[in-house]
Amino acid sequence: MPSPAIGPIETSTPSNLADVEATTRKEVLLVAALREAEERCAMYKKRVITLQAQAVLNEVYCNKLWFQLAFKEEKLANPDAPGKLVEDGLPRLLSGDEFYERVVEFTQWQKEKELEKAA
């Protein structure tokens, strides 16, 4: 999935409106318009940052779903594959006889599959 090229937002120093002395009515209107424009730009920058964060989170979520779907399709395509060695997620004594036998069976199954693919 291609991701858009997103670079950092370049920040500019806001104009110093306190230094501007509006003497005419036109200058007062222009300073007010400048303030509004700078506020709007600040709002747009915040919105862009929010959208970028949402895009990153969405990409992470889509990748997670993609891997889950690929695993499910692989499981459906290969139903005779043995399950997980540790199915319930609880800690195990990895040197126990039962677990060791399951590992041996799993490695034998893998070797058989490799031979089938080679043939």
Order of alpha helices (4+ residues) and beta strands (2+ residues): alpha-alpha
